[in-house]
Amino acid sequence: MRQILVPFFALLPALAFASHSDNPVEPLEQPSLHALASAPSEAELHATIEKLVSFGTRHTLSDTKSDTRGIGAARRWVKARFEAISRDCGGCIEVVTPSQMVTGKRIPQPTEIMDVVAIKRGSSDPKRVIVMTGHIDSRVTDVMNATSDAPGANDDASGVAALIEAARLLSKQDNRATLVFAALSGEEQGLYGGKVLADYAAAQGWQVQVDLNNDIIGNSHGQNGVLDNTTVRVFSEGTKSNETAEQAAYRRYHGGEVDSPSRNIARYMAKTAEQYLPDLRVRMVYRTDRYSRGGDQVPFLEAGYPAVRVSEGHEDYTHEHQDLRTEHGIHYGDTIDGVDFRYLARVTALNTVTMAALSRAPVPPTGVDTEGAVATDTTLHWKKVPDAAGYRVHWRDTTAPQWQFSNAVGDVDHAVIKDVVIDDWFFGVSSVSADGYESPVVYPGDAGSFQRTPPGKEDGGR
């Protein structure tokens, strides 16, 4: 008699879950997020980039005294813009300018690296912080040329315009966690602005859930001729930058190479776009940044904070780090005519919706762990977190890029997934608020934990 094998997927609806409450909360589609998805203004984005370009150059080593030219004038204008947004919301935003004196390979003389940072405190969880960054400085072909015009319209006035617009839109919205919008300096000279802000975050005791670093996000016309205004790339590291040797050894054996908190933020953004921005696809890239290149998310990662880089789907290198010129009929230089404002508005919407969703969801679960060796069931444990009304367990095939299956298990601290063998799947847990906002998924153990371990403070293992 021939044995008939029933596909596993056909059995999924019948799976049993232990510790499952009668009426577990489920994530809900949020009308307010749909409204935010269509809210960014192309006119506002254009006005910001036009103003930033008007300063001629924003090179980190350029004039800081003039009111019309150089990085000093640009920083003061951004600060005034944040302050105007704050006045419109009754003083809801605090503006700070953390700085450090720096010298380095590309900064031969001591130079003040100053960031311009807008902070909107969370209503119930103010120490948890969602950060959006972009860099205000610009450059031409010679990275040390601080005097020639360097419009920097796309690299990275586009990112600064997006974060200012996100601040404007979210200034009058509810956020339970704190929102931070930061225009950074010194990126082109060595990622110094990111370090300034990461150090400031640590000094303030911020529990940074993620830095969404937006760098080169406004162009939809690739140098290879591709026209694509529907794809944005999100780069995320696979393993934590400050992972210890003992943690790495455990991960190599048990898994977690593709499940850092940064990677699960990227998955969260892809899922958010699918639900609220169907005309924009998040292409997850399994790298910290583009090949042999870097951005201000890197200092956050080195400091132990989750971070991703958001960049346009197709770059045009004739418009990046170039002297203004025309050669053989090709226009070189990062000018405003290279920005697609409809596309930039969609990428801005992705950031705005993501920040709103993360800030309204509970903190991701802590202490997530799994067990099930030599068993036919898998058990997950976690610690309950404030503001969570329930939890969901997730699992996927070990080669799948996205979480494939999930189940709400109620306001509990463990669950047993019957007839799912731990050997064959990756697992995770998310928290859900009473009004249906869901946190990112947390992979078990140190590899997936959103809790920061400061550099030099690692405990050496799970």
N, C-alpha and C positions, 0 to 999 in steps of 0.2 A: 504494500500500500504506500503510495507516494505521499510524503509529508508536505503540507502547504504552509509556506512561510508568509505571515502577514506583515507588511511593512510597518516599521515602528511608528511612522507618522500617522498611520491610520488609528493607532491606539491612543494618541495623545489626549483626546477628550475624556477618556476613561481613567486617566491617571489619578491616583489618590494622593492627597496631601495630608500628612499629620499636622497637628497644631494649626488647623485652618479654622478661622472664626466663621460664624454664620453669615455675617454681612461685612466682608472686608471692603475697605475703600479701594476704588479704582481710579487711575488717572482719567481726567476729564478734558475734553476739548474746551479751550478757553476763548470765548468771544473777544475778550480784551486783547489777547495775543493776535487774533485775526485783524483787529483794528490797528494794532501797532505795525503789523506786517505791511500795511499800505500807507503808513503815516509819513515816512521820510520824504522830505521836500527836495526835489532836484534844484530848485531855485536857491534854497539855503546852502546846499552843498556847493553850488557854483559860486555863490557870493563868498564863501569862506576860502575856497581855493584861489579865486581871483584876488582876494585881499592878501593871502600869503605870498602869492607870486609877485605881487606889487612891491615887496620888500627887496627885490633884486636878487640877493643871495641870503640864505639862512645858514650858511656854513657855520659850524661850531666855533671857528676861530675868527668869524667876521665881527663887524662893529657891534658893540653892545650899548653905545651911547646915543646914536642917532634915533630919531623918532620915525624915520622914513625908510631906512635901509639897514639890513643886517639882522642877526638872530635876536639881538636885544629888543628891537622894535617888534619883531614877530612874537616873541614871548609875552611882551606887555600887551599886545593886542589880544592874544588868546586869553590871557588872564582877565582882561576887561570884558571879553565875550562871556566867559564863565560867570563873572560877577553880574552881568546883565541878566543872564538866565536865572541866577539866584534871586535877583530882585523880583523877577516875574513870578517866582513861586514863593514869595514871602520870606526869602532868606533861607531856603531849604538846603542850599549848597554852601559848603565851606571851601574856599580856594587857598591852597598852600603852594609854596615854591621850594621844595627841598633841593639842596644843592651840595656839591662836594668840589673841592679843588683837586684837579687831576693833572698829571703829566703822563705821557706815554709815547709810544712809537709814532703816533700820528698827532700828538699834542706835545710839541717840544718845550713849550713854556707853561708854567702853572696857569690853568684856565678854570674858571668856574663853570661847572656843568650843572645847569638848573632845569628842573622839570616844572611844568605848570599842571597842577593837579586839582581836579574838582571832586569833592567828596559829598555824597548824599547818604546820610546815616540811615541805617536800617531801623525799622520801627520796633522790631522785637528781637532781632539777632544782630546787633550792630557790629560785633567783633568779627563775624563772618563777612568776607569781602569778595566781591566780584569785580575784577579790574578789566578795563579796556584801554589799550595803549596804541599810540602811533607816534612816529618821530617827526619833530618839527624841523630838524636840520636838513640841509640839502648839500649837493656837491656837483662838481663837473668832472672831467676826465682825470685831472690831477687832484687826488684827494686832499692835497695840501693847499690848493688854490682857494683862498678865502675871499678874493676880491671880484672875480669874474661873475657875471650873472649866472645864477643857478636856480631856475624857477622852481624845480622840484614839485611840479604840479601833481604828478602821480606818485612819486617817491619823495616824500610821503605826505604831501598836503592832502592826498585823498584819505589817508588814514586819520589825520587830524580832523578833517572835515567830518568824517563819519562819527568820530567820538564826540565832537561838539554837537552834532545833530542828535546823536543818541542821548546826550545829556539833556538837550532841550526837550526831547520827547518824553523822557523818563522823569523829568524834574517834577511833574505834577501827578505821577503815578505812584501807587503803593509799592514799596519794596521792604521786605522783612529783613533781608541782609543788606549790608552797605554796598553801594555802587560807587566805583571810582573811575574817573575818566582822566587820562593822563597824557599830555603832550610832552614827549621826552626829547632831550637834547643829546648830542654826542654819539648818535648811533653810527654814523658813517666813519667816525674816528675810532671806534672800538667798542660799541655797545655800552657806553658809559651811562647813558640815561636810564637804561633798564636796571643797571646795578644800583644807581642812586635810589630808584623807587623801591627795588627789592630790599635794600638796606633800610629804607624808611619804613616799609611795611613791617619788617622784623622789629625795629625799634618801637613801633606803635603797638606791637602785639597783635597785628592783624592775622586772622586766620584766613589766608587767601585760598579761596576754593579754586580759582583759575585766573590766569591772565589771558585775555583774548588780544593778542598782538596783531594789529592790522597794518600791513606794510605792503604797498603797491597793490591797491584794490580797485582801481578805477578804469582800467583799460580792457576793452573786449576784443581788440584787434591784435592777434599775435604776429610776431615778426615773420613767421612762416606763411602768412596770408590767411590763417584761420580766423573766422569771425564767430565769436561765441560769447553771447551775453547771458548764458544760462548756467554756467559752471563756475564755481569758486573752489579753490583748493584750501584744505585745512590740514596743516602739517602737525604731527604729534610724535613725541618720542615714544619708543617702545618700552624701554626700561628706564627706571629713574636715574637721573644724572648723579645723585649722591648715594646710590645703592652701595652697601658694604659688601665685602668679599663673602661673608657668611650668608647674607641675604641673596646674593647672586648664585651661590652654590645651591641653595634651596630652590630658587626659581628655575635654574637649569634643569633640575630633576622633576619638579612638579608642575612647571608651566607658569606663565605670566609674562612672557616676552612681549606679547601684544596687548597687554591689559594694564598698563600704567593708568593712573587717574587722568593724565593728559589724553591718552588714547580714548578713554571712555567719555571724556568731554567731547572729543571729535565725533564719536558715535552719537552723542546727545545732540550735537549741532546738526548732523545729517538727518536724524529723526525729526528734529524741529523743523528743518527746511521742508522735509517731505510732507509734514502736516500743515504748515502755515505758509510756506512759500513754494507752491508746486511748480513755479516757473524758474526756480533756482535749485540746482543740484549741487550738493556738497560732495566734492571728490576728496575722500580721505586719502592722504598720502602718508605712508608709514616711514616717515623720516622726521627728524627734529626740524629740519629746514631744507631748502633746496640744496642740491649737491654742492658741497664745498662753499656754501654761503651761510650767512647767519642773520639773526635779528634780535630784537630786544626781549624776546621770550626766553632766550638762552640764560641770561643772568637770573631770571626767576626760577628756571629749572635747576640751576646750580645752587640756588638758595633753598631748594627743597619744596618749591611751590609748583603745582600743576600749571601748565601753560601750553598754548597752541599758537601757531602762526596762521593767519588768514591772508591769502594772496589770490590775485586774479588767476583765472584758469590758464591764460596764455600770455606770456610776457613779450614785449617788444624791446629788445636790448639796445636798439638805436635810440631809445628814449630814456635810457637809464645811465647815469654816471657819464654824461657826454657833454662836451663843449657845444654851445649853440653854433651850428654851421650847416651848410648844405654841400654835399660831395656826391658827384655822379648822380645827381637828381634825388638823392636821399636826404631828407631833413633829419638832422640829429638834434637831440635836446628834449628835455622833459617839460614841454609846454602844455598849456591848458587845452589846446585843441586836440590833444591825445587822450583826453578823459571822456568816457562815455557816461554821462550823468544818470541816464536811466539805469545802467548796470550798477553804478556806484550806489544808487538809492536802494537797489535790491540787496547788495552786500551789507549796507548800513542796516537794513531791515533785519537781516539775519542776526547781526550782533545785538540789535535792540531787543528783539524777541527772545534771544537766548539769555541775555542779561535779566530781562524781566522774569522769565520762567525760572531761572536758577535762583533768583533772589526771593521768589515767593514759595519755592519748594522747601521742604525741610533740609537740614544738613544731611549729606550722605551718611549711611549707617557706618558705624565704627566696629572694630573687632570682628570683622567678617571672617569666618573660617568654615571649612568643610571637613567631613569625614565620611568614610564609606569603603575603605579598603577591604577587599575580600567580602563584599556584600552586594546585594542586588538593588539596594536603595541608596540614595545619597542624602545626607543630613547637612543642613546649613545652620550655622549659629551666627548671631550678631548681637551687638549691644543696642538697645533702644536709644533714640536720639530725641531731643526736644522738638515739639511741634509736629511730630509725625503721628498720624492717626492710623497708619498701617504700613505694610511692607509688601514688596513683590520679590519673588525669587525668579531668576532668569537663567537660562542655559542655552548653549549653542554648540554646534559641532566645532571641533578644535581648529578646523580650517575655514570656518565661516567668518566673514568680516563684521557682521552685525549680530546682535542678540536675536535669536530666532524664536524662542519660546519663553513664556512667562506665566506666572500665576500669582494672584493676590492671596496672601495668607493671613491677613488681619493684623491686629495690634499684638504681635507675639515677638519672641526673640529667637525662634528657631523653627525650622520646618523640615519635614522628611518628604523627599520626592520619591514616591514608590516606583519601582521598576525602571529607574534610570541609573545606570551604572556609572560611578564616578570616573572610571578609567577613560571613558569615551567622550566626555563632554567638558566644556568650561562652564563655570557657574558664577553667579553674582547676585547681589541684593540691592534694591533701591528702596528709598523711603517715600511715602506719599502723604500729603497734607489732607486735612478734612475737606478742603475745597478742590482737591483733585490735581494739585501740582506735584510732579514727580521729580526726584533728584536723579542725578546720573547713577549708573550702575557701579557698584563697588566689587571688584574682583577680590577673592580671599587673600589674606596675608599682607605682608609688607609690600609686595609688588603692586597691589591695587589700592592700597590705603590712601585716602585723601588727607590724612593727618600728616602734618609736616614734621620731619625730623631734621633739625638744623644741621648744617655741615659741621663736622667735628663732634656732634652729640649723638651719633648713631649708637644704638644699643647692641648692634652686632647680629641681630636675627629676629625671628618671629617671637 
